[in-house]
Amino acid sequence: MEIDRQLLREMYYHMRRIRRFEETAEELYKRGTVVGLLHLYIGEEAVATGVCLALRDDDYITSTHRGHGHLLAKGGDPKRLLAELCGRVGGYCRGKGGSMHAADLSLGILGANGVVGGGFGIATGAALSAKMRRSGQVVACFFGDGAANQGLFMEVLNMAAIWKLPVIYVCENNGFGQYTRYEEATVTDQPIGARAAAFGLPTAQVDGNDVIAVYQAAIQAVQSARAGEGPSFIEARTYRLRGHHMGDVGFARRYRTKEELEEHLKQEPVGRFHRWLLEQQLLTEAEIEELEARIETELQEAIEFVNSSPVPDVSEIMEHIYA
Ligand SMILES: Cc1ncc(C[n+]2csc(CCOP(=O)(O)OP(=O)(O)O)c2C)c(N)n1
């Protein structure tokens, strides 16, 4: 598949921007500016980027508790997301939802989700709606390896298969579910995709730290969904480089070692893509620096936006409550 320089540039821009957004959020959390739980996507940037760049603007995504990367890669606004994390009125939910409720329906971003596996039903329902409206839209449903053990996964696979719904189930296998290793919680003599294959879905297992591999698998799944051939499944193998959430620091919980983390750091997706682009002479140092400078400016503007945005007034405490 031909991947042009403009697309490579976009891939690098998105991956690096997600990384720097997360590092900024991490820093602001440590200063007490970010409020509420924070699950960072550092190390997994190639998955959101590869999948979202294969989508159309009007396609949908559903996201997870680790959702900043998905929202940003689908075109979400870093200012409004950062403001949301910091509990400011300029945020996606007027500062009242936090990291796990950010959504932007105008961009097809159907929301992060604090319920593990909570996106399965939403994505499959959105795909049913797209099919009934004959809109040609496709849905990408992001979820973790832990979420794949939720019973609803089986139900949606069956429903999406029988109705040939335009949905792509994207399992981000980052090696862990909270403080439990993947292999301790999930049968590994069969890949997770075997569950989807049992319902007849085409499945792919890709290196989730290789943005091009993810993109190629996603393009194939999108084409098949748009052609009316129904759902697909992709497992992207990656590695979570930070704790489960900001409170999970160091190695005290003993589910991984420092040595393991260091090994994975060598293969982290943003640096790896950067090195590859230079080695292959696909982008120049100057082009990369220009993209990085643009990202720093955007993030600086996001911080200024947060600083200029107040916390919600107590008088609106009962507004925007849906349940
Ligand atoms: C229904 C439900 N069960 C349990 C939890 C607590 N919980 C939050 S994140 C998480 C681990 C999820 O693992 P995975 O789906 O692999 O995503 P990852 O955190 O690795 O990105 C758990 C058990 C929850 N939020 N919702």
The ligand as a MOL file (V3000), in Angstrom:
LIG
                    3D

  0  0  0     0  0            999 V3000
M  V30 BEGIN CTAB
M  V30 COUNTS 26 27 0 0 0
M  V30 BEGIN ATOM
M  V30 1 C -17.2630 -2.6960 34.4450 0
M  V30 2 C -15.9840 -2.2850 35.1090 0
M  V30 3 N -15.2750 -3.1920 35.8160 0
M  V30 4 C -14.1270 -2.8410 36.4210 0
M  V30 5 C -13.6770 -1.5420 36.3570 0
M  V30 6 C -12.3650 -1.1540 37.0170 0
M  V30 7 N -11.3160 -1.0390 36.0130 0 CHG=1
M  V30 8 C -11.0000 0.1510 35.4730 0
M  V30 9 S -9.8340 0.0150 34.3050 0
M  V30 10 C -9.7260 -1.6480 34.4920 0
M  V30 11 C -8.7760 -2.4750 33.6590 0
M  V30 12 C -9.1900 -2.5250 32.2460 0
M  V30 13 O -8.2220 -3.1940 31.4950 0
M  V30 14 P -8.1950 -3.0620 29.9280 0
M  V30 15 O -9.5610 -3.1690 29.3880 0
M  V30 16 O -7.1760 -4.0170 29.4280 0
M  V30 17 O -7.7200 -1.5510 29.6720 0
M  V30 18 P -6.3400 -0.8490 30.0780 0
M  V30 19 O -6.5400 -0.2590 31.4470 0
M  V30 20 O -5.2730 -1.8680 30.0440 0
M  V30 21 O -6.1670 0.2120 29.0520 0
M  V30 22 C -10.6080 -2.0890 35.4770 0
M  V30 23 C -10.7560 -3.4780 35.8920 0
M  V30 24 C -14.4610 -0.6160 35.6210 0
M  V30 25 N -14.0750 0.6560 35.4870 0
M  V30 26 N -15.5800 -1.0130 34.9920 0
M  V30 END ATOM
M  V30 BEGIN BOND
M  V30 1 1 1 2
M  V30 2 1 2 3
M  V30 3 2 2 26
M  V30 4 2 3 4
M  V30 5 1 4 5
M  V30 6 1 5 6
M  V30 7 2 5 24
M  V30 8 1 6 7
M  V30 9 2 7 8
M  V30 10 1 7 22
M  V30 11 1 8 9
M  V30 12 1 9 10
M  V30 13 1 10 11
M  V30 14 2 10 22
M  V30 15 1 11 12
M  V30 16 1 12 13
M  V30 17 1 13 14
M  V30 18 2 14 15
M  V30 19 1 14 16
M  V30 20 1 14 17
M  V30 21 1 17 18
M  V30 22 2 18 19
M  V30 23 1 18 20
M  V30 24 1 18 21
M  V30 25 1 22 23
M  V30 26 1 24 25
M  V30 27 1 24 26
M  V30 END BOND
M  V30 END CTAB
M  END
